[in-house]
Amino acid sequence: MTLPGTLRIAYKLLTNDRGKFSALLVGITFAVFLMVQMTSIFAGILGRSSATVTNIGASVWIMDPAVNTVANTIPLPDYLLDGVRSIPGVRYAVPLYSGGALVKLRSGAYQAVSVIGLDDATLFGRPLLEQGNIQDIYAENGFIVVHDAEFRKLGSPGIGTEFELNDHRGHIVGIAKVSSGGLFGVPTLYTTRSRAIQYIPSTRYTTSYILVEPKNEAAIAAVKREVARLGYLALTREEFIRKISDFYKYQTGIGTNILLMTVISFIVGLSISGQTFYTFILENLEKFGALKAIGAKGSELVSMILFQAVFTALTGYGIGVGLCTALIFVAKMRLPDYASLITFGNLGLALGMVIRIAGISSYIGIRKVLRIEPFDIFRG
């Protein structure tokens, strides 16, 4: 028998019993759906946890070594900024303020916000504006609001909207857009660093981070060494994002919970598909025996079972990914702050799990088929 012929027979045997075939697809689809959904939520959380780092866009961040996340700021002494600026290889270095505050809206409601204070001289890290002029941030009480999923929590303000922050009057002079929304469900305001320090109570030191632009990539290693000699930590943008991700993966319950759900999804898919596929093999044992009696080799029977398992697994994988994508699309339309992101890593992990499910299921069937003897089939 030729290989295309055996595969055609395998396909007909697989799809002939629509009930069993549907059960196989449902088991794998459900497992893939859960795995992609859980890992996508985790990827979305990790992406939003480092939103400030992504939006500011500085090449190198200098911070206290105890900092774990961008929201967990530890003020830096004022002399450190001068020390960093004197390091060879530093093109320029600017301070950044990052903190939280409570604003009172014109409706009388209170809303927690995240306030980013940009360097007064350079406004380094400023966002792109949808409305307004960036120079208006220097106006009296000027703030820029980010137009993201949390924008409506401030009453969807427009240019000129006023609010109170610690008994100080503030007004919106611009509406900005950023590449990534925040994780903690609070709106974001940008202003100058001097105004942020004036409006928000702070400790003796007021610099949350020092943002550095090196002269070239080769200078980054030297900058890190000099900053370490001063007792502080310098990280590139990618390293800081990785540090934040590692914190949420290994030092919070988020990573453990997502891992458990992914493993449970794999076990559910394996149990359903493995049991159903084994039942399918038992019900078609006579047909495999007949094929063996008319000259089908063991390798051809193995290729038939592998084809059936892989075809079912990949079909279920495609349906599961499609359902998960559709659900995330609908959820983001209804819930703008829904944190979920499908990445190539999510898809690769789910594909690897599905291949393992197909491999274990086909191994169970192959052992059973290779043991049959045509004599036993015809004798029965």
HELIX and SHEET records of a PDB file:
HELIX    1   1 LEU A    3  ASN A   16  1                                  14    
HELIX    2   2 ARG A   18  SER A   49  1                                  32    
HELIX    3   3 ALA A   51  ILE A   56  1                                   6    
HELIX    4   4 ASP A   78  ARG A   85  1                                   8    
HELIX    5   5 ILE A  134  TYR A  138  5                                   5    
HELIX    6   6 PHE A  151  LEU A  154  5                                   4    
HELIX    7   7 ARG A  193  TYR A  199  1                                   7    
HELIX    8   8 ALA A  219  ARG A  229  1                                  11    
HELIX    9   9 ARG A  237  TYR A  250  1                                  14    
HELIX   10  10 GLY A  253  GLU A  283  1                                  31    
HELIX   11  11 LEU A  285  ALA A  293  1                                   9    
HELIX   12  12 GLY A  298  ARG A  334  1                                  37    
HELIX   13  13 PHE A  344  LEU A  370  1                                  27    
HELIX   14  14 PRO A  374  ARG A  379  1                                   6    
SHEET    1   A 9 LEU A 128  GLY A 132  0                                        
SHEET    2   A 9 HIS A 168  LYS A 177 -1                                        
SHEET    3   A 9 GLY A 142  VAL A 146  1                                        
SHEET    4   A 9 THR A 188  THR A 192 -1                                        
SHEET    5   A 9 TYR A 110  LEU A 118  1                                        
SHEET    6   A 9 VAL A  90  LYS A 104 -1                                        
SHEET    7   A 9 TYR A 209  PRO A 214 -1                                        
SHEET    8   A 9 VAL A  60  MET A  63 -1                                        
SHEET    9   A 9 LEU A 233  THR A 236 -1                                        
SHEET    1   B 7 LEU A 128  GLY A 132  0                                        
SHEET    2   B 7 HIS A 168  LYS A 177 -1                                        
SHEET    3   B 7 GLY A 142  VAL A 146  1                                        
SHEET    4   B 7 THR A 188  THR A 192 -1                                        
SHEET    5   B 7 TYR A 110  LEU A 118  1                                        
SHEET    6   B 7 VAL A  90  LYS A 104 -1                                        
SHEET    7   B 7 GLU A 162  LEU A 165 -1                                        
END                                                                             
